[in-house]
Amino acid sequence: MADIKLTSGDDRFTQSEANKDNWENYFGLDGNDTFKIYQGTVIGGAGNDTVARNPTGPGRRDVRGAE
């Protein structure tokens, strides 16, 4: 499990399909950030953050968010 920290600006992050089985922690920091992930934990910072789950096939995936 890795911690992935975005910048203090407006960021867009999409978890790659190659890493779709990895559960990571994503930190939005400041700015209006957009996350598209298969699974993991998103912790938003100051700003208007958007979190969306990438479409998956059969199986269970989970996205959790906190501000």
N, C-alpha and C positions, 0 to 999 in steps of 0.2 A: 504494500500500500504506500503510495507516494503522496506527498503534498504538492499540489500544483498551484502556484500563486500567479495571478494575472498582474497587470500593471495598475497604476493609479489613474490611468485614462479610461476611455470607453473601449472595451475589449469584446471580441467575439471568439469563443472557444468551442470547437467541435471535437469530441472524443473520436479518435479514428476507429474504424471497424477492426483493425488489427489488434487494438487494445480493448475491445468491447467486453472481454472477460475480466479485466482489471478493475478492482474497486479502489478508486482514488478519492482523495479529499481535494476539493477545488475551492479556492479562496478568491472572491471577487475584488477585494480591496475597494478603493474609491472608483467612481465612474459608473456609467450605465453599461453594465456588462450583460452579454448574452451567452448562455451555456446550452449546448446541445450534447447530451451525454447518454450513454447506454445504461450505465449504473454508477453509483457513487454518492458522495455527500457533497453538497454545494453550500458554502457559507458565504453569503453575500455581504458586501460592505456598504459604505455610504453610496447613495445613488439609486437608480431605478434598475434593478437587475431582473433578467428574464431567464427562467430555467425551463427547458423542454427535454423530453426524453426522445432519443432517437428510436425509430421503429425497429422492433426486433421480431424474430421468428418465434417458434415455440420455445418454451422455457421461461423461467422466472428471472426477472431483472427488477431492480429497485433503484429509485432515485429519491434521495432525502435532501431537504433544504433547511437552512437555518439563517436567521438574520441577526 
